[in-house]
């Protein structure tokens, strides 16, 4: 191993003081340091991709734990990893995430990557080396997680496969929710959301009936990870949990990584993902209208208002969604025969959750410190577009 390689390994492993190691790397020739740092970055990201991490998840956790300016390094490392695979060997969900990050190879040889970054992005060399080292230290702390999407090169379907969700239905639901988010009239928004929930509920129950009566077809629950960002991430996670429970899914919140793992059947998971995203948009819009003025004197009050608002919103949304689900079940054709099917699916979802997370801890309840925020959140939930 070269001197630069030993220094990098020593910094990441904690055997060399960070500042001392950074000084050594910044005065060493770029021709010696840059290939080592680029190789360590690309190899570290590739290792975690093989260990179950997906591009957007790795991008989020690096931005949360380290310097947010280091996040583009993950996008570049994603592009470097993908260029080793033919398009047909890469899952469509991987390609979608890479596109979301803007991941593309814009540099020449990997050995000159850092040199080209300093020119292309007009980055200070010391700052860039510091960002790479910080990213490497974050990557070194991340454990393997469950593989939910096959990494590039693996075409076999992973455990937890289910039926394919109707894309036409999802497009109709997306269109309805987009209209709900854009309108300024609560009654109109509620009409759009009511129709969206109606479509989702009917499709989910129909899918359960078909799966329960299918011969020789095995439909199993699986999981989807949903990112939850700062601020008020715990309160946002409570909203996700409320949406998931109403759609027969279970949530495990991993605050250290900034995502929650949702377990359920495919139609229900797709519904949770869509509804959560739409409800967050509606919640933030309603909260901005209802919140008290800020300012230095009111910062603490504003924070407790927002936290209480989101908790109240989540609780009320959960109540409304549960009511909607019961109504959909009551109106379903041959509802009595659905009950044992749904009970069986509930057991399967719990088993999938417990297998992946055998040592989960039940989350604590939320303390509401601002009655105005709580009541405003519940009121906003009553006007949200999902009932």
C-alpha positions as CSV (number, residue, x, y, z in Angstrom):
1,X,0.0,0.0,0.0
2,X,1.3,3.5,-0.9
3,X,2.0,6.1,1.7
4,X,-1.2,8.0,0.7
5,X,-3.2,4.7,1.0
6,X,-1.9,4.1,4.5
7,X,-2.8,7.6,5.5
8,X,-6.3,7.4,4.2
9,X,-6.8,3.9,5.8
10,X,-5.4,5.3,9.1
11,X,-7.7,8.3,9.1
12,X,-10.8,6.2,8.3
13,X,-9.9,3.6,10.9
14,X,-9.1,6.2,13.6
15,X,-5.4,5.2,13.9
16,X,-4.3,8.6,12.6
17,X,-5.6,11.9,13.9
18,X,-7.9,13.5,11.4
19,X,-6.3,16.9,11.2
20,X,-2.8,15.5,11.0
21,X,-3.8,13.1,8.3
22,X,-5.6,15.8,6.3
23,X,-2.4,18.0,6.5
24,X,-0.3,15.1,5.1
25,X,-2.7,14.5,2.2
26,X,-3.0,18.2,1.2
27,X,0.8,18.6,0.9
28,X,1.4,15.3,-0.9
29,X,1.5,15.3,-4.7
30,X,-2.0,15.1,-6.3
31,X,-0.9,12.4,-8.6
32,X,-0.3,10.2,-5.5
33,X,-3.3,11.2,-3.4
34,X,-6.1,11.6,-5.9
35,X,-6.2,8.0,-7.3
36,X,-6.2,6.7,-3.7
37,X,-9.1,8.9,-2.5
38,X,-11.2,8.3,-5.6
39,X,-10.6,4.5,-5.4
40,X,-11.5,4.5,-1.7
41,X,-14.7,6.5,-2.4
42,X,-15.9,4.4,-5.3
43,X,-15.0,1.1,-3.6
44,X,-16.7,2.1,-0.4
45,X,-20.0,3.1,-2.2
46,X,-19.9,-0.1,-4.3
47,X,-19.5,-2.2,-1.1
48,X,-22.5,-0.7,0.5
49,X,-24.6,-1.1,-2.7
50,X,-23.8,-4.8,-2.5
51,X,-24.8,-4.8,1.1
52,X,-28.4,-3.7,0.5
53,X,-28.1,0.1,0.3
54,X,-29.8,2.0,-2.6
55,X,-28.5,5.2,-4.1
56,X,-31.0,7.7,-2.6
57,X,-30.6,6.1,0.8
58,X,-26.8,6.4,0.8
59,X,-27.1,10.0,-0.6
60,X,-29.5,10.9,2.3
61,X,-27.5,9.4,5.1
62,X,-24.2,11.0,4.0
63,X,-25.9,14.4,3.7
64,X,-27.4,13.9,7.2
65,X,-24.3,12.6,9.0
66,X,-21.6,14.5,7.2
67,X,-21.2,17.7,5.2
68,X,-24.2,18.2,2.9
69,X,-21.8,19.4,0.3
70,X,-20.4,15.9,0.2
71,X,-23.6,14.4,-1.2
72,X,-22.6,15.0,-4.8
73,X,-19.7,12.6,-4.2
74,X,-22.3,9.8,-3.7
75,X,-24.0,10.7,-7.0
76,X,-20.7,10.5,-8.8
77,X,-19.8,7.2,-7.1
78,X,-23.2,5.9,-8.2
79,X,-22.5,6.8,-11.8
80,X,-19.0,5.2,-11.5
81,X,-20.5,2.0,-10.2
82,X,-23.3,1.8,-12.8
83,X,-21.0,2.2,-15.8
84,X,-19.6,-1.3,-15.2
85,X,-23.0,-2.9,-16.0
86,X,-25.1,-3.1,-19.1
87,X,-28.5,-1.3,-18.9
88,X,-30.4,-4.6,-18.9
89,X,-28.5,-5.8,-15.8
90,X,-29.7,-2.8,-13.8
91,X,-33.1,-2.8,-12.1
92,X,-35.4,0.0,-13.3
93,X,-35.7,1.3,-9.8
94,X,-32.0,1.7,-9.6
95,X,-31.9,3.6,-12.9
96,X,-34.7,5.8,-11.6
97,X,-32.8,6.7,-8.4
98,X,-29.6,7.4,-10.3
99,X,-31.6,9.8,-12.5
100,X,-33.1,11.4,-9.4
101,X,-29.6,12.1,-8.1
102,X,-28.3,13.3,-11.5
103,X,-25.7,10.6,-11.5
104,X,-23.7,10.5,-14.7
105,X,-20.0,10.0,-15.5
106,X,-18.8,13.5,-16.6
107,X,-15.1,12.9,-15.8
108,X,-12.4,11.0,-17.7
109,X,-10.2,8.4,-15.9
110,X,-11.2,7.6,-12.3
111,X,-7.6,8.3,-11.2
112,X,-8.0,11.9,-12.2
113,X,-11.5,12.3,-10.7
114,X,-10.6,14.6,-7.9
115,X,-8.4,16.8,-10.1
116,X,-11.3,17.2,-12.5
117,X,-13.8,17.9,-9.7
118,X,-11.7,20.9,-8.6
119,X,-11.8,22.3,-12.1
120,X,-15.4,21.3,-13.0
121,X,-17.0,22.5,-9.7
122,X,-14.4,25.1,-8.9
123,X,-13.8,23.4,-5.6
124,X,-11.0,24.2,-3.2
125,X,-8.6,21.2,-3.0
126,X,-8.3,21.1,0.8
127,X,-12.1,21.4,1.2
128,X,-12.6,18.6,-1.4
129,X,-10.1,16.3,0.3
130,X,-11.8,17.0,3.7
131,X,-15.2,16.2,2.1
132,X,-14.0,12.9,0.7
133,X,-12.4,11.9,4.0
134,X,-15.6,12.8,5.9
135,X,-17.6,10.7,3.5
136,X,-15.3,7.8,3.8
137,X,-15.7,7.9,7.6
138,X,-19.5,7.9,7.3
139,X,-19.4,5.0,4.9
140,X,-17.2,3.0,7.2
141,X,-19.9,3.2,9.9
142,X,-22.8,1.9,7.9
143,X,-23.9,-1.7,8.4
144,X,-25.4,-4.1,5.8
145,X,-29.2,-3.7,5.5
146,X,-31.9,-5.9,3.9
147,X,-31.7,-6.0,0.1
148,X,-35.0,-4.7,-1.2
149,X,-34.0,-3.9,-4.8
150,X,-31.6,-6.2,-6.6
151,X,-28.3,-4.4,-7.0
152,X,-26.7,-4.0,-10.5
153,X,-25.7,-7.3,-11.9
154,X,-28.3,-9.3,-10.0
155,X,-31.3,-10.0,-12.1
156,X,-32.9,-12.6,-9.8
157,X,-35.8,-11.3,-7.8
158,X,-35.2,-10.9,-4.1
159,X,-37.3,-12.4,-1.3
160,X,-40.6,-10.7,-0.7
161,X,-41.9,-10.5,-4.3
162,X,-45.6,-9.7,-4.8
163,X,-48.0,-9.0,-7.5
164,X,-47.4,-6.0,-9.8
165,X,-49.4,-2.9,-9.0
166,X,-51.6,-1.6,-11.8
167,X,-49.6,1.3,-13.3
168,X,-52.8,2.8,-14.8
169,X,-54.4,2.9,-11.4
170,X,-51.4,4.6,-9.9
171,X,-51.3,7.2,-12.6
172,X,-55.0,8.0,-11.9
173,X,-54.3,8.3,-8.2
174,X,-51.2,10.5,-8.8
175,X,-53.3,12.8,-11.0
176,X,-56.0,13.1,-8.3
177,X,-53.6,13.8,-5.6
178,X,-51.8,16.4,-7.7
179,X,-55.1,18.2,-8.2
180,X,-55.7,18.0,-4.4
181,X,-52.3,19.5,-3.6
182,X,-52.7,22.3,-6.1
183,X,-56.2,23.5,-5.4
184,X,-56.8,26.3,-2.8
185,X,-60.4,25.1,-2.1
186,X,-60.6,22.6,0.8
187,X,-63.9,21.1,-0.4
188,X,-62.4,20.5,-3.9
189,X,-59.3,19.0,-2.4
190,X,-61.3,16.7,-0.3
191,X,-63.3,15.5,-3.3
192,X,-60.1,14.7,-5.2
193,X,-58.6,12.9,-2.3
194,X,-61.8,11.0,-1.5
195,X,-61.8,9.6,-5.0
196,X,-58.1,8.7,-4.7
197,X,-58.7,6.8,-1.5
198,X,-61.7,5.1,-3.0
199,X,-59.6,3.9,-5.9
200,X,-56.8,2.7,-3.6
201,X,-59.2,0.9,-1.2
202,X,-61.1,-0.9,-4.0
203,X,-57.9,-2.0,-5.7
204,X,-56.4,-3.3,-2.5
205,X,-59.4,-5.3,-1.6
206,X,-59.8,-6.7,-5.1
207,X,-56.1,-7.7,-5.1
208,X,-56.6,-9.5,-1.8
209,X,-59.6,-11.4,-3.1
210,X,-57.7,-12.4,-6.3
211,X,-54.7,-13.5,-4.3
212,X,-56.7,-15.4,-1.8
213,X,-58.5,-17.4,-4.4
214,X,-55.6,-17.9,-6.8
215,X,-54.5,-21.5,-7.3
216,X,-50.8,-22.1,-7.6
217,X,-49.9,-18.4,-7.2
218,X,-48.0,-17.3,-4.2
219,X,-48.3,-13.7,-3.2
220,X,-46.1,-12.6,-0.3
221,X,-45.6,-9.3,1.5
222,X,-42.4,-7.4,1.0
223,X,-40.9,-4.1,2.1
224,X,-40.2,-0.6,0.8
225,X,-37.9,2.0,2.4
226,X,-39.3,5.6,2.5
227,X,-37.0,8.5,3.4
228,X,-37.9,11.0,6.1
229,X,-36.0,14.2,6.2
230,X,-35.3,16.9,8.7
231,X,-36.8,18.8,10.5
232,X,-39.5,17.2,12.7
233,X,-38.6,13.7,11.3
234,X,-40.1,11.8,14.3
235,X,-43.4,13.6,13.8
236,X,-43.3,12.9,10.0
237,X,-42.6,9.3,10.8
238,X,-45.8,9.2,13.0
239,X,-47.7,10.4,9.9
240,X,-46.2,7.6,7.8
241,X,-47.2,5.1,10.5
242,X,-50.8,6.4,10.5
243,X,-51.0,6.1,6.8
244,X,-49.4,2.6,6.8
245,X,-51.7,1.2,9.5
246,X,-54.8,2.3,7.7
247,X,-53.5,0.5,4.6
248,X,-52.6,-2.8,6.4
249,X,-48.9,-2.1,6.5
250,X,-46.4,-2.0,9.3
251,X,-43.5,0.5,9.8
252,X,-40.1,0.2,11.4
253,X,-38.5,3.7,11.8
254,X,-34.7,3.9,11.6
255,X,-33.9,7.5,12.7
256,X,-30.2,6.9,12.6
257,X,-30.5,6.4,8.8
258,X,-33.3,8.8,8.0
259,X,-35.7,6.2,6.5
260,X,-38.5,3.9,7.6
261,X,-39.1,0.4,6.3
262,X,-42.7,-0.3,5.4
263,X,-43.9,-3.9,5.2
264,X,-47.0,-4.9,3.3
265,X,-48.3,-6.2,0.0
266,X,-47.4,-4.4,-3.1
267,X,-50.7,-2.6,-3.8
268,X,-50.8,-1.4,-0.2
269,X,-47.1,-0.3,-0.2
270,X,-47.7,1.8,-3.4
271,X,-50.7,3.4,-1.8
272,X,-48.8,4.3,1.4
273,X,-45.9,5.8,-0.6
274,X,-48.3,8.0,-2.7
275,X,-50.5,9.0,0.2
276,X,-47.6,9.9,2.5
277,X,-46.0,12.1,0.0
278,X,-49.2,13.9,-0.8
279,X,-50.2,14.3,2.9
280,X,-46.8,15.8,3.7
281,X,-47.3,18.5,1.0
282,X,-50.8,19.3,2.3
283,X,-49.6,19.3,5.9
284,X,-46.8,21.7,5.3
285,X,-49.0,24.0,3.3
286,X,-51.7,24.0,6.0
287,X,-49.1,24.5,8.7
288,X,-47.6,27.5,7.1
289,X,-51.0,29.2,6.9
290,X,-51.9,28.4,10.6
291,X,-48.6,28.9,12.4
292,X,-48.0,32.0,14.6
293,X,-45.4,34.6,13.6
294,X,-41.8,33.6,14.3
295,X,-38.9,36.0,15.2
296,X,-36.3,35.5,17.9
297,X,-38.8,35.7,20.7
298,X,-41.1,33.2,19.1
299,X,-38.8,30.5,17.9
300,X,-39.4,28.1,20.7
301,X,-43.1,28.6,20.5
302,X,-43.0,28.1,16.7
303,X,-41.1,24.9,17.1
304,X,-43.6,23.4,19.6
305,X,-46.5,24.6,17.4
306,X,-45.1,22.8,14.4
307,X,-44.4,19.6,16.4
308,X,-47.8,19.6,17.9
309,X,-49.4,20.4,14.6
310,X,-47.8,17.4,12.8
311,X,-48.7,15.1,15.7
312,X,-52.3,16.3,15.7
313,X,-52.4,16.0,11.9
314,X,-51.1,12.4,12.0
315,X,-53.5,11.3,14.6
316,X,-56.5,12.7,12.9
317,X,-55.4,11.4,9.5
318,X,-55.0,8.0,11.0
319,X,-58.6,8.2,12.3
320,X,-60.0,9.3,9.0
321,X,-58.1,6.7,7.0
322,X,-59.3,4.0,9.3
323,X,-62.9,5.1,8.9
324,X,-62.4,5.1,5.1
325,X,-61.0,1.7,5.1
326,X,-63.8,0.3,7.2
327,X,-66.3,1.9,4.9
328,X,-64.6,0.4,1.8
329,X,-64.6,-3.1,3.5
330,X,-68.3,-2.8,4.4
331,X,-69.1,-1.8,0.8
332,X,-67.0,-4.6,-0.8
333,X,-68.7,-7.4,-2.6
334,X,-68.9,-10.5,-0.3
335,X,-67.2,-8.7,2.5
336,X,-67.5,-11.6,4.9
337,X,-65.3,-13.8,2.8
338,X,-62.6,-11.0,2.8
339,X,-62.1,-11.0,6.6
340,X,-60.1,-14.3,6.8
341,X,-58.1,-13.3,3.8
342,X,-57.2,-10.0,5.4
343,X,-56.4,-11.6,8.7
344,X,-54.1,-14.0,7.0
345,X,-52.3,-11.2,5.2
346,X,-51.9,-9.3,8.5
347,X,-50.1,-12.3,10.0
348,X,-47.9,-12.5,6.9
349,X,-47.0,-8.9,7.1
350,X,-46.1,-9.1,10.8
351,X,-44.0,-12.2,10.2
352,X,-42.1,-10.4,7.4
353,X,-41.5,-7.4,9.7
354,X,-40.3,-9.6,12.6
355,X,-38.0,-11.6,10.4
356,X,-36.3,-8.5,9.1
357,X,-36.3,-6.7,12.5
358,X,-36.4,-9.3,15.3
359,X,-35.4,-6.7,18.0
360,X,-37.6,-3.7,17.3
361,X,-38.6,-1.3,20.1
362,X,-42.0,0.2,20.3
363,X,-41.8,4.0,19.9
364,X,-42.9,6.3,22.7
365,X,-45.9,8.5,22.4
366,X,-45.6,12.1,21.6
367,X,-46.0,14.9,24.2
368,X,-48.1,17.8,22.9
369,X,-46.8,21.1,24.3
370,X,-48.9,23.4,22.1
371,X,-52.6,23.0,22.2
372,X,-53.0,25.6,19.3
373,X,-50.8,23.5,17.1
374,X,-52.6,20.3,18.0
375,X,-56.0,21.7,17.2
376,X,-54.7,23.3,14.0
377,X,-53.2,20.0,12.9
378,X,-56.4,18.1,13.5
379,X,-58.4,20.8,11.7
380,X,-56.0,20.6,8.8
381,X,-56.4,16.8,8.7
382,X,-60.1,17.2,8.5
383,X,-59.6,19.2,5.3
384,X,-56.9,17.0,3.8
385,X,-57.6,15.1,0.7
386,X,-57.7,11.5,2.0
387,X,-61.0,10.3,3.5
